[in-house]
């Protein structure tokens, strides 16, 4: 299944000076069952977007675990309709 994940954080929690965006997610290579197809940032909004593929919702939780207590995530199942 495909999921669109929007992850945002408050400006005072911005990881820019403390590890960058990588501080807000696990390395996908270390998370069994997840494939990150695309990742985008809207830095003025302090938001990151991931398109991920997984058959296991818990894999998304493991992927986002480093941001627990620092960021908010909305996970939406999606379908491809172009391309």
SVG drawing of the C-alpha trace seen along z (x, -y; Angstrom):
<svg xmlns="http://www.w3.org/2000/svg" viewBox="-6 -30 29 36">
<polyline fill="none" stroke="black" stroke-width="0.4" points="0.0,0.0 1.0,-3.6 0.8,-6.3 1.4,-10.0 2.9,-11.1 3.0,-14.8 5.2,-15.4 5.4,-18.9 7.1,-20.5 7.0,-23.8 9.7,-26.3 11.4,-25.9 11.7,-22.2 13.3,-22.6 16.1,-20.1 18.0,-22.3 20.8,-23.1 20.7,-19.7 21.0,-16.9 18.8,-18.1 15.7,-16.4 17.4,-13.0 16.8,-13.6 13.0,-13.3 13.0,-9.8 14.9,-6.5 17.1,-5.5 14.7,-3.6 17.4,-0.9 17.1,-0.1 13.3,0.2 12.1,3.5 9.0,3.4 9.1,-0.2 10.2,-1.8 10.4,-5.6 9.5,-6.4 9.8,-10.2 10.5,-12.8 9.9,-16.6 10.3,-19.5 8.3,-22.7 10.8,-24.4 8.8,-27.7 6.0,-25.6 8.3,-23.4 6.8,-20.3 8.1,-17.2 6.2,-14.9 7.0,-11.3 5.5,-8.9 6.1,-5.5 5.2,-1.9 4.5,0.7 2.1,3.5 2.6,3.0 1.4,-0.2 3.8,0.4 6.7,-0.1 5.6,-3.7 5.6,-4.1 9.1,-2.7 10.2,-5.0 8.9,-8.1 9.9,-7.0 12.9,-9.4 10.5,-12.4 8.3,-11.2 7.6,-14.1 9.2,-16.5 6.9,-16.4 3.3,-15.6 2.5,-13.2 -0.6,-12.6 -0.6,-9.3 -3.0,-9.0 -3.4,-5.9 -3.3,-7.0 -3.6,-5.6 -1.6,-6.5 -3.8,-8.0 -1.2,-9.5 1.9,-8.1"/>
</svg>
